[in-house]
Amino acid sequence: MTFAPEDTKATNMPGMTGMAKAYERWVNSKGGLNGHKLRVLTCNEKNTPTGAADCARKAVAEKAVAVIGSYSQHGRAFMAPLEAEGIPFIGGYGVSSEEFQSPLSYPVNGGQSVLIAGAGHQLGRACDQVALVRPDTIAGDTLPVLLNAGLRANKMADAADIRAAEDSADFGPQAREALTHTSGTGKEKEKEKGCVTAVLGERTETFFDAFRRTDAQRKKPQISSVLGSVSQSLVDRTGGKESPFEGAYLTSWYPVSSDPVWEPMRKVVTDFAFGDDGVDPDDSGAQTTWIAYTVFSEVLKRFKEDEDVTARMVKRSLNEAQPIRTGGLTPDLSWRYQDMRAVAGFPRIVNGRVTFQIVQAGRVVAQPGEQPLDMTPTLEQAPRTA
């Protein structure tokens, strides 16, 4: 099963379920996975605890052998039913802390935590003052701690923490507050470079639109976000080279979407996602689902051909797995005890890598002079957040 929120007032991730169905069609056109036909169930998680729990219960009722490449910030709601039935959760998007705590979760990225710490590292090298605009939710409460961990690693002061309702349509007050924090008064302050980072999912565009209108004096602080809140399709939709996101800093888990390592996924989307406009190969949700199914496929190759594929057997194989390759999209992945990290609240992070990107001439490209960085050591120094 793959579940993700669709048709909600906040974050929507239809590309994840769409990618799962495209993967199903592609795999079955080649004869299935290790001799088994792949059947993918999808479920609308609705961005609610009830929706997340309903999807997990559906996975249990349908005897799913794994939940793969899914999105939900309601970890408590969906992990408990899966744990009770021993169903592994492979390659979640990484927005709930339970994904990095449950022994049945097998994350493929470092989740929101490494992205935000990475954003702190990126901004700590370019800014004098930073303001963070983030959702006023339980998941959002961890973001300032993580961003500040990245800033402190570069000897920077903590960011101003500005909260916003997750489904707000008016970010004027937050825009004014962010501008105040990043454009202080006095001659010395005027020379300082202010940076504003917003992590608001689909509402990030709405915030920066309000911010641009608020910045009447054209002070133009450096803006930044994380992939998932800003994507290539958003830059295209908001004007390409003329987009308000031109020059924005971004952090991601994966190589830039123009990298040749994504070609196999692009071909599957072109050939098997027909009629589904929601599947965008530049979208980090669809990319995560692709990587999660790649992991599942690699695990099944280790089964004997006549061996039954059950949730328990998949879990055992994942726990014992020698490192799994994802074609260069992530470091090799494995979830054995010795692979776990000493990150408070996130012990199951096995891939803390982030890449640094920038919007140049309307394209999201790798930030010149910045190599991918493992944020795990930074997170190990951070105060406990979960």
C-alpha positions as CSV (number, residue, x, y, z in Angstrom):
1,M,0.0,0.0,0.0
2,T,1.0,3.6,-0.6
3,F,-1.0,6.4,1.1
4,A,-0.8,10.2,0.9
5,P,-3.1,13.2,1.4
6,E,-5.2,14.4,-1.6
7,D,-7.7,17.1,-2.1
8,T,-7.1,18.7,1.3
9,K,-6.7,22.4,2.3
10,A,-3.1,21.9,3.4
11,T,-0.4,19.7,1.9
12,N,-1.3,17.3,-0.9
13,M,0.9,14.6,-2.4
14,P,-1.0,12.9,-5.2
15,G,2.3,12.2,-7.0
16,M,3.2,9.6,-4.4
17,T,0.1,7.3,-5.0
18,G,0.4,8.1,-8.7
19,M,4.0,7.0,-8.8
20,A,3.2,3.8,-6.9
21,K,0.5,2.8,-9.5
22,A,3.0,3.6,-12.4
23,Y,5.6,1.4,-10.7
24,E,3.0,-1.4,-10.4
25,R,2.2,-1.2,-14.1
26,W,5.9,-1.1,-15.1
27,V,6.9,-4.0,-12.9
28,N,4.0,-6.2,-14.0
29,S,4.8,-5.4,-17.7
30,K,8.2,-7.1,-17.0
31,G,6.8,-10.2,-15.3
32,G,6.5,-8.9,-11.7
33,L,8.9,-8.9,-8.8
34,N,11.0,-12.1,-8.6
35,G,8.1,-14.0,-10.2
36,H,5.3,-12.4,-8.1
37,K,2.7,-10.0,-9.5
38,L,2.8,-6.7,-7.7
39,R,-0.6,-5.4,-6.5
40,V,-0.5,-1.8,-5.2
41,L,-3.3,-0.4,-3.0
42,T,-3.6,3.4,-2.6
43,C,-5.4,5.4,0.1
44,N,-6.2,9.1,0.7
45,E,-4.7,9.9,4.1
46,K,-6.6,13.2,4.1
47,N,-4.0,15.0,6.4
48,T,-5.9,13.8,9.5
49,P,-5.1,11.3,12.2
50,T,-8.4,9.5,11.4
51,G,-7.5,9.3,7.7
52,A,-4.0,8.0,8.5
53,A,-5.4,5.3,10.9
54,D,-8.0,4.3,8.3
55,C,-5.3,3.8,5.6
56,A,-3.2,1.7,8.0
57,R,-6.3,-0.4,9.0
58,K,-7.0,-0.9,5.3
59,A,-3.5,-2.1,4.8
60,V,-4.0,-4.6,7.6
61,A,-7.4,-5.7,6.3
62,E,-6.0,-6.3,2.8
63,K,-3.0,-8.2,4.2
64,A,-0.5,-5.8,2.6
65,V,3.1,-7.1,3.0
66,A,4.4,-3.5,3.3
67,V,3.4,0.1,3.3
68,I,5.7,1.8,0.8
69,G,6.6,5.4,-0.1
70,S,3.8,7.1,1.9
71,Y,3.2,10.6,3.4
72,S,1.6,11.4,6.7
73,Q,2.5,13.7,9.6
74,H,0.3,11.6,11.9
75,G,2.8,8.9,12.8
76,R,1.1,7.8,16.0
77,A,-2.1,7.1,14.1
78,F,-0.7,4.9,11.4
79,M,2.3,3.2,13.1
80,A,0.3,1.5,15.9
81,P,-2.0,-0.6,13.6
82,L,1.0,-1.5,11.4
83,E,3.1,-2.5,14.3
84,A,0.3,-4.6,15.8
85,E,0.3,-6.6,12.5
86,G,4.1,-6.6,11.9
87,I,3.7,-4.7,8.6
88,P,6.9,-2.8,7.7
89,F,6.7,0.9,6.7
90,I,9.3,1.5,4.0
91,G,10.5,4.9,2.8
92,G,8.0,7.3,4.3
93,Y,8.4,10.9,3.4
94,G,9.8,11.7,6.8
95,V,7.5,14.3,8.3
96,S,6.6,12.3,11.5
97,S,9.0,11.5,14.3
98,E,7.6,7.9,14.6
99,E,9.2,7.1,11.2
100,F,12.6,7.5,12.9
101,Q,11.6,5.7,16.1
102,S,9.5,2.6,15.2
103,P,11.4,-0.6,14.7
104,L,9.1,-1.4,11.8
105,S,10.0,1.8,9.9
106,Y,12.7,1.8,7.3
107,P,13.4,5.4,6.2
108,V,15.2,6.1,2.9
109,N,16.0,9.7,3.8
110,G,16.6,11.7,7.0
111,G,13.2,13.3,6.9
112,Q,12.3,16.9,7.7
113,S,14.9,16.9,10.4
114,V,18.0,16.7,8.1
115,L,16.5,19.1,5.6
116,I,15.9,21.8,8.2
117,A,19.4,21.2,9.8
118,G,20.8,21.4,6.3
119,A,18.9,24.6,5.6
120,G,20.5,26.0,8.8
121,H,24.0,25.0,7.5
122,Q,23.3,26.5,4.1
123,L,22.0,29.8,5.6
124,G,24.7,29.9,8.3
125,R,27.3,30.4,5.6
126,A,25.4,33.2,3.8
127,C,23.3,35.2,6.4
128,D,23.7,37.4,9.4
129,Q,20.1,37.1,10.6
130,V,17.5,34.4,9.9
131,A,13.8,34.2,10.3
132,L,11.9,30.9,10.1
133,V,8.2,30.8,9.2
134,R,6.7,27.4,10.0
135,P,3.4,25.7,10.8
136,D,2.0,26.0,14.3
137,T,1.7,22.2,14.7
138,I,3.4,19.5,16.8
139,A,5.5,18.6,13.8
140,G,6.3,22.3,13.2
141,D,7.5,22.7,16.8
142,T,10.6,20.7,16.1
143,L,11.7,22.9,13.2
144,P,13.3,25.8,15.1
145,V,15.5,23.4,17.2
146,L,16.8,21.7,14.0
147,L,17.4,24.8,12.0
148,N,19.3,26.4,15.0
149,A,21.5,23.2,15.2
150,G,22.6,23.9,11.6
151,L,23.1,27.6,12.3
152,R,25.1,27.0,15.4
153,A,27.4,24.7,13.6
154,N,28.4,27.8,11.6
155,K,28.6,30.0,14.8
156,M,25.4,31.8,13.9
157,A,22.7,33.2,16.3
158,D,19.4,31.3,16.5
159,A,16.6,32.1,14.0
160,A,13.5,34.1,14.9
161,D,10.6,31.6,15.2
162,I,7.5,32.7,13.4
163,R,4.4,30.5,13.6
164,A,1.5,30.3,11.1
165,A,-1.7,28.3,10.9
166,E,-1.1,25.4,8.6
167,D,-4.0,26.2,6.2
168,S,-3.9,30.0,6.5
169,A,-4.7,32.1,3.5
170,D,-3.3,35.3,4.9
171,F,0.4,35.4,5.8
172,G,0.6,39.2,6.0
173,P,1.4,39.3,9.8
174,Q,4.1,36.6,9.4
175,A,5.6,38.4,6.4
176,R,5.8,41.7,8.3
177,E,7.3,40.0,11.3
178,A,9.9,38.2,9.1
179,L,10.8,41.4,7.4
180,T,11.3,43.2,10.7
181,H,13.6,40.4,12.0
182,T,15.8,40.4,8.9
183,S,16.1,44.1,8.1
184,G,17.0,45.8,11.4
185,T,17.6,49.5,11.8
186,G,20.9,51.3,12.1
187,K,23.9,51.5,9.7
188,E,25.5,48.3,10.9
189,K,22.3,46.4,10.6
190,E,21.7,47.6,7.1
191,K,24.9,46.0,5.9
192,E,23.9,42.7,7.4
193,K,22.3,40.1,5.1
194,G,18.9,38.9,6.3
195,C,17.5,35.5,5.2
196,V,13.9,34.3,5.5
197,T,13.2,30.5,5.2
198,A,9.6,29.2,5.1
199,V,8.6,25.6,5.5
200,L,4.9,25.6,4.9
201,G,4.3,22.9,2.3
202,E,1.9,24.0,-0.4
203,R,1.3,27.3,1.5
204,T,5.0,28.3,1.0
205,E,4.1,30.0,-2.3
206,T,1.2,31.9,-0.6
207,F,3.6,33.1,2.1
208,F,6.3,34.3,-0.3
209,D,3.7,36.1,-2.4
210,A,2.6,38.0,0.8
211,F,6.3,38.6,1.7
212,R,7.1,40.1,-1.7
213,R,4.2,42.5,-1.4
214,T,5.2,43.4,2.2
215,D,8.8,44.2,1.1
216,A,7.8,47.5,-0.4
217,Q,11.3,49.0,0.1
218,R,12.8,46.2,-2.0
219,K,15.2,45.1,0.7
220,K,15.0,41.6,-0.8
221,P,16.4,39.4,1.9
222,Q,17.7,36.1,0.8
223,I,14.8,33.6,0.7
224,S,15.1,29.8,1.2
225,S,13.1,26.7,1.8
226,V,13.3,22.9,1.5
227,L,12.4,20.6,-1.3
228,G,8.8,19.6,-0.9
229,S,7.8,23.2,0.0
230,V,9.5,24.5,-3.2
231,S,9.9,22.4,-6.4
232,Q,10.8,22.9,-10.0
233,S,7.2,22.8,-11.0
234,L,6.4,25.6,-8.5
235,V,9.2,27.7,-10.0
236,D,7.8,27.0,-13.5
237,R,4.3,27.8,-12.4
238,T,5.3,31.1,-10.8
239,G,7.2,32.6,-13.8
240,G,10.4,30.5,-14.4
241,K,13.2,33.1,-14.6
242,E,10.8,35.8,-13.4
243,S,9.6,33.6,-10.5
244,P,9.8,35.2,-7.0
245,F,11.9,32.1,-6.1
246,E,14.7,33.1,-8.5
247,G,17.9,33.0,-6.4
248,A,16.3,31.0,-3.5
249,Y,18.4,28.5,-1.6
250,L,16.9,25.0,-1.2
251,T,18.0,21.9,0.6
252,S,17.0,18.4,-0.6
253,W,17.7,14.8,0.2
254,Y,18.4,13.8,-3.3
255,P,20.4,14.9,-6.4
256,V,18.8,17.7,-8.5
257,S,16.0,16.4,-10.7
258,S,18.0,17.1,-13.9
259,D,20.7,14.6,-12.8
260,P,21.0,11.6,-15.1
261,V,20.5,9.2,-12.1
262,W,16.7,10.0,-12.4
263,E,16.5,8.8,-16.0
264,P,15.0,5.3,-15.1
265,M,12.3,6.9,-13.1
266,R,11.5,9.5,-15.8
267,K,11.1,6.7,-18.4
268,V,8.7,4.9,-16.1
269,V,6.7,8.1,-15.6
270,T,6.6,8.7,-19.3
271,D,5.6,5.2,-20.3
272,F,3.4,4.1,-17.4
273,A,1.9,7.2,-15.6
274,F,-0.3,7.9,-18.6
275,G,-3.3,10.1,-17.9
276,D,-2.0,11.0,-14.4
277,D,-0.9,14.6,-14.4
278,G,-0.2,14.4,-10.6
279,V,3.0,12.4,-11.2
280,D,5.8,14.9,-11.6
281,P,9.3,13.4,-11.8
282,D,10.6,16.7,-10.3
283,D,8.5,16.2,-7.2
284,S,10.2,15.0,-4.0
285,G,7.2,13.0,-3.0
286,A,7.2,11.0,-6.2
287,Q,11.0,10.6,-6.0
288,T,10.7,9.3,-2.4
289,T,8.1,6.7,-3.5
290,W,10.3,5.6,-6.4
291,I,13.2,5.1,-4.1
292,A,11.0,3.2,-1.6
293,Y,9.8,0.8,-4.2
294,T,13.3,0.4,-5.5
295,V,14.3,-0.8,-1.9
296,F,11.3,-3.2,-1.8
297,S,12.2,-4.6,-5.2
298,E,15.8,-5.1,-4.2
299,V,14.7,-6.9,-1.0
300,L,12.4,-9.2,-2.9
301,K,15.3,-10.2,-5.2
302,R,16.9,-11.8,-2.1
303,F,13.9,-14.2,-1.7
304,K,14.0,-17.7,-3.2
305,E,11.6,-17.8,-6.2
306,D,9.2,-20.2,-4.5
307,E,9.3,-18.4,-1.1
308,D,6.1,-16.8,0.2
309,V,6.3,-13.1,0.5
310,T,4.7,-12.1,3.8
311,A,5.0,-8.9,6.0
312,R,7.1,-10.9,8.5
313,M,9.5,-12.2,5.9
314,V,9.9,-8.7,4.3
315,K,10.6,-7.3,7.8
316,R,13.2,-10.0,8.6
317,S,14.9,-9.4,5.2
318,L,15.1,-5.7,5.8
319,N,16.5,-6.2,9.3
320,E,19.3,-8.5,8.0
321,A,19.8,-6.8,4.7
322,Q,23.3,-6.2,3.4
323,P,23.4,-2.6,2.1
324,I,20.8,-1.9,-0.6
325,R,21.7,0.2,-3.6
326,T,19.4,2.8,-5.1
327,G,21.2,3.6,-8.3
328,G,23.1,6.6,-6.8
329,L,19.9,8.3,-5.5
330,T,20.9,7.8,-1.9
331,P,23.9,6.3,-0.2
332,D,23.6,2.5,0.2
333,L,20.9,1.8,2.7
334,S,20.6,-0.8,5.5
335,W,18.8,-0.8,8.8
336,R,20.7,-3.2,11.0
337,Y,21.4,-2.3,14.6
338,Q,24.9,-1.1,13.8
339,D,23.5,1.3,11.1
340,M,21.5,3.3,13.6
341,R,22.7,6.8,14.6
342,A,22.9,8.5,18.0
343,V,20.4,11.2,17.1
344,A,18.1,12.0,20.0
345,G,14.5,11.3,19.0
346,F,15.5,10.0,15.5
347,P,17.5,6.8,16.1
348,R,16.5,5.2,12.8
349,I,18.1,7.8,10.6
350,V,20.4,5.8,8.4
351,N,20.8,8.4,5.7
352,G,21.5,11.9,6.9
353,R,22.7,13.2,3.5
354,V,21.4,16.5,2.1
355,T,22.2,18.3,-1.2
356,F,22.3,22.1,-1.5
357,Q,20.5,23.7,-4.4
358,I,19.7,27.1,-5.8
359,V,17.2,28.5,-8.3
360,Q,19.2,29.9,-11.2
361,A,17.6,31.2,-14.5
362,G,14.4,29.5,-13.5
363,R,16.0,26.0,-12.9
364,V,16.7,24.2,-9.6
365,V,20.4,23.4,-9.9
366,A,23.1,22.2,-7.6
367,Q,24.6,25.1,-5.6
368,P,28.0,25.9,-6.9
369,G,30.9,24.9,-4.6
370,E,28.6,22.9,-2.2
371,Q,29.0,19.1,-2.0
372,P,26.4,16.8,-0.4
373,L,26.7,16.7,3.3
374,D,25.8,14.2,6.0
375,M,23.9,16.2,8.7
376,T,23.9,13.4,11.2
377,P,26.9,14.8,13.3
378,T,25.0,18.2,13.5
379,L,21.8,16.5,14.6
380,E,23.7,14.4,17.2
381,Q,24.7,17.8,18.8
382,A,21.1,19.1,18.7
383,P,18.8,19.2,21.8
384,R,16.3,16.5,21.9
385,T,13.2,17.4,19.9
386,A,10.9,14.4,20.0
